[in-house]
């Protein structure tokens, strides 16, 4: 009786789909896993059907786009929508298929990933976020699955393909801009610091303060669990402080919009009473009143570069892990004003 692919998988300790992709020398499988599978094939005398493998390899490749776990808020963030547009635009030009992977928590996302990798057309994943101690990254890396990260790699950094902005520099420049307008009491509000982009922007903010001998006030820094408009209590308390800030760096346009709304509710005005610099230059920045001064992180280009690198590594599996920095720019609008002497 002929040896089956399931018997090879059982001996190698992998899934049948991993054996199938090893037979096609698929780049989504790590070299170590391929060697283990090939050793099991040799032991059992398994001979793959190369003609069917070749035919399958000619089908359109499938790319998974992984959103961060969220019940609701992440799907309202224009950054992700614009990045997905860039990925889809590039994939369409190269005749690759892209599909979204979403879930309320890590377990739900992992289940979706495990289903997707069984598809013979599967090529790899693009993660739209980077965070500390991510079980999704652990799973992909430990199973030798090809992925590209949008954001700086914290785990397995030397082996990870990632596309990012220089968020440290961007945070510093946003704070420096407010300093140049005469602001000395500058606060920072950001998404949870387990998300590396927010942690780095905060670090850049702190560097700018240190550069100009401004004290770091812990109470001036607010971390919110979700990037949403529902931050009334935390932001309200910041604005009610006796020594309230005259300016704020917000890690996302949505947070800046929430700040603007709370200012109006508490009788403050932007930029007369509070100047705001935000990030992403999204639709929120352009429709806010006043329009927000915002750091444009080039979300579309981040998506294009991520898709380009993933497809390049699918088609050229021996390439080294690439690290690409996409430039940012400050778009000045009406949410900041220059202070006169004695106002700070």
PEGI-V14812 format. One record per backbone hydrogen bond with DSSP energy under -0.5 kcal/mol. NH is the residue of the N-H (numbers start at 1). CO is the residue of the C=O. Records with the same first field share a line. If there is no record, write none. Layout:
NH->CO, CO
This chain:
8->4
9->5
10->6
11->7
12->8
13->9
14->9
18->15
19->15
20->16
21->17
22->18
23->19
24->20
25->22
26->21
29->26
34->30
35->31
36->32
37->33
38->34
39->35
40->36
41->37
42->38
43->39
44->40
45->41
46->41
48->46
50->48
53->49
54->50
55->51
56->52
57->53
58->54, 55
59->56
62->121
63->97
64->124
65->99
66->64, 126
67->65, 101
70->103
75->72
76->73
77->74
78->76
80->77
81->77
82->78
83->79
84->80
85->81
86->82
87->83
88->84
89->85
90->86
91->87
92->88
93->89
94->90, 91
95->92
96->91
97->61
99->63
101->65
102->100
109->105
110->106
111->107
112->108
113->109
114->110
115->111
116->112
117->113
118->115
119->116
122->119
123->62
124->62
125->146
126->64
127->148
128->66, 126
132->194
134->131
135->133
138->134
139->135
140->136
141->137
142->138
143->139
144->141
145->140
148->125
149->161
150->127
151->149, 163
159->156
160->156, 157
161->147
162->160, 322
163->149
164->324
167->165
170->166
171->167
172->168
173->169
174->170
175->171
176->172
177->173
178->174
179->175
180->176
181->177, 178
182->179
183->178
186->184
187->247
188->220
189->249
190->222
192->224
195->192
196->130, 194
198->195
199->195
200->196
201->197
202->198
203->199
204->200
205->201
206->202
207->203
208->204
209->205
210->206
211->207
212->208
213->210
214->209
217->215
218->216
220->217
221->218
222->188, 220
224->190
228->226
231->229
235->231
236->232
237->233
238->234
239->235
240->236
241->238
244->241, 242
246->185
247->185
248->275
249->187
250->248, 277
251->189
253->279
256->252
257->253
258->254
259->255
260->256
261->257
262->258
263->259
264->260
265->261
266->262
267->264
268->263
271->269
273->269
274->269
275->246
276->335
277->248
278->293
280->295
285->282
286->282
287->283
288->284
290->288
292->285
293->276
294->292, 331
295->278
296->294, 329
297->295
302->298
303->299
304->300
305->301
306->302
307->303
308->304
309->305
310->306
311->307
312->308
313->309
314->310
315->311
316->312
319->316
324->162
326->164, 324
329->296
331->294, 329
332->330
334->291
335->291
339->181
343->340
